Amino acid sequence: DGSFGVLDQLALTLKQHSGIRLRLEGHVNSKCGLDCDGSSECTNNRCAALFRGRGGSVGFSLGRADAVAEALHERGIEAYRLECRGLGGSRVVEDTEGDLKHRNRRVEVHTVAWS
């Protein structure tokens, strides 16, 4: 899919500019299908296994950001240059019930340092 080309281009840019550090922010629909907000203990061990112990949409969105960081690491980008955050469904860009709800399932890339 098209995301691999974007990852390749991002990795190339980061290799060319070694002073750039990024924050990767994972997002989901506010109705991601997980029943908790991440503050409760997981009763089925799914959150602990998949989302660094965080449950619900926060953990799910963090997993998304982590996946992008891992893909960049596989392309030669050092882990210390990447900060991951899971923001859950706190910043939806489309109606969570509409035809464009898939746009809420994303990872945003933000520059936090450039030297």
C-alpha positions in Angstrom: 0.0 0.0 0.0 1.0 3.7 -0.3 2.2 4.0 3.3 5.4 2.0 2.5 6.4 4.7 0.0 5.8 7.4 2.6 7.8 5.5 5.2 10.7 5.1 2.7 10.6 8.8 1.8 10.5 9.8 5.5 13.4 7.5 6.3 15.4 9.0 3.4 14.8 12.5 4.7 15.8 11.6 8.2 19.0 10.0 6.9 19.8 13.2 5.0 19.2 15.4 8.1 20.6 13.6 11.1 19.5 16.5 13.5 15.8 15.9 13.0 13.9 14.3 15.8 10.2 13.3 15.5 7.1 12.8 17.6 4.8 10.1 16.2 1.2 10.6 17.4 -1.1 7.6 16.9 -4.8 8.2 16.6 -7.9 6.1 16.4 -11.7 6.5 16.0 -13.2 7.5 19.3 -15.1 4.3 18.9 -12.2 1.9 18.3 -14.0 -1.2 19.7 -12.0 -1.5 22.9 -14.1 -1.1 26.0 -11.8 0.9 28.3 -10.0 4.2 28.3 -6.6 2.7 29.3 -6.9 3.5 33.0 -8.3 0.1 34.0 -6.4 -3.2 34.5 -6.9 -5.4 31.4 -8.9 -8.5 32.3 -8.0 -10.5 29.2 -4.3 -9.6 28.9 -4.9 -8.3 25.4 -3.9 -4.8 26.3 -0.8 -5.8 28.2 0.4 -8.0 25.3 -0.4 -5.6 22.5 -0.3 -2.1 23.9 2.5 -1.8 26.4 0.0 -2.5 29.2 -2.2 0.5 28.2 -5.7 -0.4 27.3 -8.4 1.0 25.1 -8.0 3.6 22.4 -4.9 5.1 24.1 -3.1 1.8 24.0 -4.3 1.0 20.5 -3.2 4.4 19.1 0.2 4.0 20.9 0.6 0.7 19.1 0.0 2.5 15.8 2.7 5.0 16.5 5.1 2.2 17.7 4.5 0.4 14.4 5.6 3.4 12.4 8.7 3.9 14.7 9.6 0.2 14.2 9.2 0.6 10.4 11.6 3.6 10.5 14.0 1.7 12.7 14.0 -1.1 10.2 15.0 1.5 7.6 18.0 2.6 9.6 16.6 5.4 11.8 17.9 5.4 15.4 15.2 4.9 18.0 16.3 7.9 20.1 15.2 10.2 17.3 11.6 9.0 17.6 9.1 9.7 20.4 5.8 7.8 20.3 2.5 9.0 21.8 -0.9 7.4 21.8 -3.7 10.0 21.8 -6.6 7.6 21.4 -9.7 9.2 19.9 -9.1 12.7 21.4 -8.4 14.4 18.1 -10.8 13.1 15.5 -10.8 14.8 12.1 -13.9 13.3 10.7 -17.3 12.2 12.0 -16.8 8.8 13.7 -20.1 7.5 12.2 -19.6 8.9 8.7 -18.1 7.4 5.5 -14.7 9.2 6.1 -14.2 7.8 9.7 -11.1 5.9 8.5 -9.3 9.2 8.4 -9.3 9.2 12.2 -7.1 6.0 12.0 -3.7 7.6 11.4 -0.2 8.5 12.7 0.8 12.1 12.5 4.5 13.0 12.3 5.7 16.2 14.1 9.2 17.6 14.1 10.4 18.3 17.7 14.0 19.1 17.0 16.0 20.3 13.9 19.6 21.0 14.2 
